[in-house]
Amino acid sequence: MALGNGLAGANGERSSSGKSDRLLKILSKYEGVVLLSHIHPDPDSLGSMMGLDHLIRTKLNIPVTLTRDGFIGRAENQAMVRCLKLNLTPIEEVDWEAKQAVVMVDSQPKTGRHTIPEDLKIHAVIDHHETSGETQGVPFVDIRSSVGATCTIVTGYLMEQQIDLPAELATGLYYGIESELTGFPREATRFDDGAAMYLYLDIDKDLLAQIQNARLPHSYFETLIEALQNSFTYGKLITSWTGELPQAELAAEIADFLIRFEEVEWSFCAGIYREHLVMSLRTVHADGRAAYVLQDVVKGLGRAGGHDRRAGGSIPLQSNSATALDQLRSTLRKRLLTALDIDECRGQRLVSKREQLLNLQT
């Protein structure tokens, strides 16, 4: 399967230039490599770092540091780290030495999704997000928004170099692709499907099942109940407002759950995590441009990015007072309705107050 040389480039063209050769040539000048991703890394970023780690160690035989920026909270993500025995160094413990190359994976510089030093030199950026970052002056840039997962790009590198994959690595790359492409309609290209098919032959099916069926903590169900009790529909949109989130990723999980409601085409969830309002937006439309919609909604307040069907963002909170939060929620709701061309109207509860009270009494 000629996947490595057939992955779509940044503007969709087929390439046979050997991107992995260029990446390795740049990294070979350094004594080590640090891999970093966005804050609260997800399976696509974790799997991509795993793949690059194996690529660099195999071809260059230099040390590689995999990092963790922020907290990994989602149960499946924690299970991935545990089951695949990932050794992640907290970003605040990294010693940024000039003799080490820094590779940013599944993200781009200056997007507000990192806690790295502002003046840190980035030597390579590998990503699939539409969110534009500042990549000027970066020696190696491989950004392919036409591809559904960064793990697909990294799998292409490994195939170009004809490197055998251990079962744990194949599992991590496969789950990274799968997690990015779930939902309907799938944001997948034939390159993503080709990479997934190639990896599937070598994955550990038991490890994959453990990750996919990770056990859930009590706080998950408490937050889910709160989200359902505070969900409102506005025509084709459903919004959900939670209080404190035990993990930032829960906003995305709730938005994923609510978009399955048969009467809506868009779902939005927001909650508080560590003095930030964390948001996730989902749509059933393959060309919904969700990233740009959410960027318009948070303009001047915070940052957002993502894809056509999925987007996420955050707003730093100046105050946690009920009045300030109500005002912010009102602003976001009005902006979201405007962005989706929905007339201002009174929201209808997904679960009525009467039903909530009846449930409490039974």
C-alpha positions in Angstrom: 0.0 0.0 0.0 1.7 3.2 -1.2 0.4 5.4 1.6 3.6 7.1 2.7 4.1 8.8 -0.6 0.4 9.2 -1.3 -0.8 11.3 1.6 -2.4 14.6 0.6 -0.3 17.7 1.1 -1.5 21.0 2.6 -3.5 21.9 -0.5 -4.6 18.4 -1.3 -1.9 17.5 -3.8 -0.2 14.1 -3.9 3.5 14.2 -2.9 6.4 11.9 -3.5 9.0 14.3 -2.0 9.8 12.1 1.0 8.7 14.5 3.8 10.1 12.1 6.4 13.5 12.3 4.8 13.5 16.1 5.2 12.3 15.9 8.7 15.0 13.4 9.7 17.7 15.5 8.0 16.8 18.5 10.1 16.6 16.6 13.3 19.9 14.8 12.7 21.7 18.0 13.5 20.7 17.8 17.2 21.6 15.7 20.1 18.0 15.0 21.1 14.4 15.8 20.3 11.5 17.1 22.5 8.0 16.3 21.2 5.2 18.5 22.5 1.5 18.9 21.7 -1.4 21.1 22.7 -2.6 21.4 26.3 -4.5 18.4 27.6 -3.2 16.0 24.8 -5.7 13.8 23.1 -5.3 10.3 21.5 -4.3 11.8 18.1 -1.5 13.9 19.7 -0.4 11.0 22.0 -0.3 8.5 19.1 1.5 11.0 16.9 4.2 11.5 19.5 4.5 7.7 19.9 5.0 7.4 16.1 7.6 10.1 15.9 9.5 8.8 18.9 9.8 5.4 17.2 10.8 7.0 13.9 13.5 9.2 15.4 15.0 6.6 17.7 15.0 4.0 14.9 16.6 6.2 12.2 18.7 8.6 14.2 19.4 6.8 17.4 19.1 9.9 19.5 17.0 10.4 22.7 13.4 11.6 22.5 11.3 13.2 25.2 7.5 12.9 25.0 5.8 15.7 27.0 2.5 16.3 28.7 1.2 19.9 28.7 -1.6 20.1 31.2 -3.8 17.4 32.6 -5.0 14.2 30.9 -8.5 13.7 32.2 -10.7 11.8 29.8 -11.0 8.1 30.9 -10.1 6.7 27.5 -7.0 9.0 27.3 -5.8 8.0 30.7 -6.3 4.3 29.7 -4.3 4.9 26.5 -1.4 6.3 28.6 -1.6 3.5 31.1 -2.2 0.5 28.7 0.5 1.6 26.2 2.9 2.5 29.0 3.6 6.1 27.7 6.4 7.9 29.6 5.3 11.6 29.5 7.4 14.3 31.0 5.4 17.3 32.4 6.1 20.3 30.3 7.2 22.4 33.3 9.9 19.8 34.0 11.5 20.0 30.5 15.0 21.5 30.3 14.9 23.5 27.1 18.4 23.1 25.8 19.7 24.6 22.6 21.1 21.2 21.5 17.6 19.7 21.4 15.2 20.1 18.5 11.6 20.9 19.4 8.8 19.3 17.4 5.2 20.5 17.8 2.7 17.8 17.0 -1.1 18.1 16.4 -0.9 21.8 17.1 0.7 25.0 15.9 2.7 27.8 17.5 1.1 30.9 19.0 -2.4 29.4 19.1 -2.9 29.9 22.9 -3.0 26.2 23.5 0.3 25.7 25.1 2.2 26.6 28.3 5.7 26.7 26.7 8.1 29.7 26.8 7.0 32.4 24.4 10.4 32.6 22.8 10.9 28.8 22.5 12.3 28.0 19.0 10.3 25.4 17.2 12.1 23.3 14.6 9.2 21.3 13.1 5.4 21.5 13.1 3.2 18.5 12.1 -0.5 19.1 12.2 -3.9 18.6 10.5 -5.9 21.4 12.1 -7.3 24.4 10.2 -6.4 26.8 13.0 -3.6 28.8 11.7 -0.6 29.4 13.9 2.7 31.3 13.4 5.0 28.9 11.5 7.2 31.5 9.8 10.8 30.6 10.2 10.1 27.0 11.3 12.5 24.8 9.3 10.0 22.0 8.8 6.2 22.5 8.4 3.8 19.7 7.4 0.3 21.0 7.9 -2.4 19.1 6.1 -5.9 20.2 6.9 -7.3 17.9 4.2 -6.2 14.9 6.4 -8.4 13.7 9.3 -5.7 12.9 11.8 -2.1 13.8 12.6 -1.6 10.1 13.3 -2.3 9.5 9.6 0.6 11.8 8.6 3.0 10.2 11.1 1.9 6.7 9.8 2.9 7.9 6.4 6.4 8.8 7.6 6.8 5.4 9.1 5.7 3.7 5.9 8.0 5.9 3.8 10.9 4.7 6.0 9.7 1.1 5.9 9.9 0.7 9.6 8.3 -2.2 11.4 5.7 -1.3 14.0 5.5 -2.8 17.5 1.9 -3.8 18.4 1.7 -1.1 21.1 2.7 1.6 18.6 0.3 0.4 15.9 -2.5 0.4 18.6 -1.7 4.0 19.6 -1.6 5.3 16.1 -4.8 3.4 15.2 -6.7 4.7 18.2 -5.5 8.2 17.5 -7.0 8.0 14.0 -10.2 6.3 15.1 -10.8 8.9 17.9 -10.5 11.7 15.4 -12.8 10.2 12.8 -15.7 9.0 15.0 -19.2 10.4 14.6 -21.3 11.0 11.6 -20.5 12.2 9.0 -16.9 11.0 9.3 -14.1 13.6 8.6 -12.0 10.9 6.9 -10.2 10.8 3.6 -9.0 7.7 1.8 -5.5 8.4 3.3 -6.9 8.1 6.8 -8.8 4.9 5.9 -5.6 3.5 4.2 -3.5 4.3 7.3 -6.1 2.7 9.6 -6.2 -0.4 7.5 -2.5 -0.7 7.4 -2.2 -0.3 11.2 -5.0 -2.7 12.0 -3.0 -5.7 11.0 -0.5 -5.1 13.8 -2.6 -3.7 16.7 -3.2 -5.4 20.0 -7.0 -6.0 20.0 -7.2 -6.6 23.7 -5.3 -3.3 24.5 -7.5 -1.4 22.1 -10.6 -2.8 23.8 -9.3 -1.8 27.2 -8.8 1.8 26.0 -12.1 2.0 24.2 -14.0 0.7 27.3 -12.2 2.6 30.0 -13.9 2.7 33.4 -15.6 6.0 34.3 -15.4 7.9 37.6 -18.4 9.0 39.6 -17.7 12.6 38.7 -18.5 11.8 35.0 -22.1 10.9 35.8 -22.6 13.8 38.1 -21.4 16.2 35.4 -23.5 14.5 32.8 -26.7 14.8 34.9 -25.9 18.5 35.5 -25.3 19.1 31.8 -28.6 17.4 30.8 -30.5 19.5 33.4 -29.1 22.7 31.9 -29.5 21.9 28.2 -31.7 24.1 26.1 -32.7 23.9 22.4 -32.9 26.9 20.1 -34.3 25.6 16.8 -31.5 23.5 15.3 -29.1 24.3 18.2 -28.7 22.7 21.6 -26.6 24.3 24.3 -25.5 22.9 27.6 -24.0 24.8 30.6 -22.2 23.0 33.3 -20.6 24.3 36.4 -17.1 23.1 37.4 -15.7 20.4 35.2 -13.6 17.7 36.8 -11.7 17.4 33.5 -11.6 19.8 30.6 -12.3 17.1 28.1 -15.8 16.5 29.5 -17.2 19.5 27.6 -16.2 17.7 24.4 -17.8 14.4 25.6 -21.1 16.2 26.4 -21.1 18.0 23.1 -20.5 14.7 21.3 -23.4 13.1 23.2 -25.9 15.9 22.6 -25.2 16.2 18.8 -27.0 12.8 18.6 -30.3 14.4 19.5 -32.4 13.9 16.4 -33.9 17.4 16.5 -30.7 19.4 16.3 -27.9 20.1 13.8 -25.5 21.9 16.2 -24.5 21.2 19.9 -22.5 23.5 22.2 -21.3 22.7 25.7 -19.4 25.0 28.1 -18.1 24.5 31.6 -15.5 25.9 34.0 -12.1 24.4 34.4 -9.2 26.0 36.2 -10.4 29.6 35.8 -11.3 29.2 32.2 -14.6 28.7 30.4 -14.0 25.6 28.3 -16.2 25.1 25.2 -16.9 22.5 22.5 -19.0 22.9 19.4 -20.3 20.1 17.2 -22.3 19.9 14.0 -23.8 17.2 11.8 -22.7 19.1 8.7 -19.6 17.8 6.9 -18.8 21.4 5.7 -20.1 23.1 8.8 -16.9 25.2 9.4 -17.3 24.7 13.1 -13.8 26.1 13.9 -14.6 29.4 12.2 -18.0 29.6 13.8 -16.6 29.2 17.3 -13.7 31.6 16.5 -16.3 34.3 15.6 -18.3 33.5 18.8 -15.2 34.0 21.1 -13.6 36.8 19.2 -12.1 39.3 21.6 -12.8 37.0 24.6 -10.7 33.9 24.1 -9.3 31.4 21.5 -10.8 28.6 19.5 -9.9 26.2 16.7 -10.8 22.8 15.2 -12.3 21.4 12.1 -15.4 21.6 9.9 -17.5 19.4 12.2 -15.8 19.9 15.6 -14.3 22.8 17.4 -13.1 23.7 20.9 -12.0 26.9 22.7 -11.5 28.6 26.0 -12.0 32.0 27.6 -10.0 33.1 30.7 -12.4 34.2 33.4 -11.9 37.5 35.0 -14.5 36.7 37.7 -16.3 33.6 38.9 -19.2 35.5 40.2 -22.7 34.4 39.2 -23.4 37.7 37.7 -20.3 37.7 35.5 -20.8 34.2 34.4 -24.5 34.8 33.5 -23.4 37.8 31.4 -20.7 35.8 29.6 -23.1 33.0 28.9 -25.7 35.4 27.6 -23.1 37.0 25.3 -21.9 33.6 24.0 -25.5 32.4 23.4 -26.4 35.5 21.4 -23.3 35.4 19.3 -23.8 31.7 18.6 -27.4 32.2 17.5 -26.3 35.0 15.2 -23.4 32.9 13.8 -25.8 30.1 13.0 -28.5 32.4 11.7 -31.0 31.5 14.4 -33.5 34.1 15.5 -33.2 35.2 19.2 -35.8 33.1 21.1 -36.4 31.6 24.5 -34.7 28.3 24.9 -36.6 25.1 25.5 -35.3 22.8 28.2 -34.2 19.4 26.9 -35.6 18.0 30.2 -38.4 20.0 31.7 -38.3 21.3 35.2 -41.5 19.2 35.9 -39.7 16.0 34.7 -36.7 16.9 36.8 -38.8 17.3 39.9 -40.7 14.1 39.2 -37.5 12.2 38.9 -36.3 13.5 42.2 -39.5 12.3 43.9 -39.4 8.8 42.5 
